[in-house]
Amino acid sequence: MRMTIGRLAEITNVPASAIRFWERHGLLPAPERQSGQRRYPPQAAERIVLLRKFQQAGLSLAEVREFQQDQPRRKAMIRAKVAEIEQRMVDLEHAHQLLTHALQCSKTDIVACPTFREQMATWSQSS
């Protein structure tokens, strides 16, 4: 059963303006029209969930477009993005360690803490 843009926006929690934007930029297939209204298949909601995940992962519109196309550069782009995400995960883990230690550390200046300095040294070695 096909749905209006309003219904699609409601079930995906994405504004209709974003849905139209993605259509204009070729990230969503153009929907059928009935009496001038856009009508979307149920799969459009799945595509929107995927687009939101891509955005959350930091992919640009160009990268999302490239991901959706079967091109030789697609795998290279995906590999590069996976490496970027993995590095961000390492950076987030380091930030988590820093903040967790800062909560427990009695030093006024955390950089003066020997435990923290040891941890920083391991970060430098793993980069």
Helices and strands as residue ranges (DSSP letters): H 5-12, H 16-24, E 32-34, E 37-39, H 43-56, H 61-68, H 72-104, G 110-112, H 114-126
